[in-house]
């Protein structure tokens, strides 16, 4: 009974605090391991939360009258405006959005009218790009935007 009350009201020693914190850390790590398996790779994300995968891409000029000069592509409220007819370097995630931008187009054929899926904004992926190419492209775009604003 004397041992049970021996430390009553006394603060823990530094060694006891370290042991207690290590036990809490181990419990937290075990809890996290149960939620996120160790075999699941952690993605390398940029400051906007997109994977650091980039592509060089060109969106073709629109054939119809009044076609947009820039194509807005959005993910989770983050929008990039890609100029048509120019090679750009963007996140691969935005190129994936373009792949999914499909509309039904009705055309005349020998058997009558047919409807088929077509890309809303025809484009071509010109190849992968490095993070350095991506950063250089965007620095160049910002510099161009700044000089255009000064001229205006």
Protein Blocks (a to p, Z undefined) as FASTA:
>chain_A
ZZmmmmgoiacdfklmmmmmmmmmmmmmmmmmmmmcfklccddddfkopacddddddddd
dfbghiafbdcddeehiacdddehiacdddfklmmmmmmmccddddddfkbccdddddfb
gcddfbdcdfklmmmmmmmmmmmmmmmmmmZZ
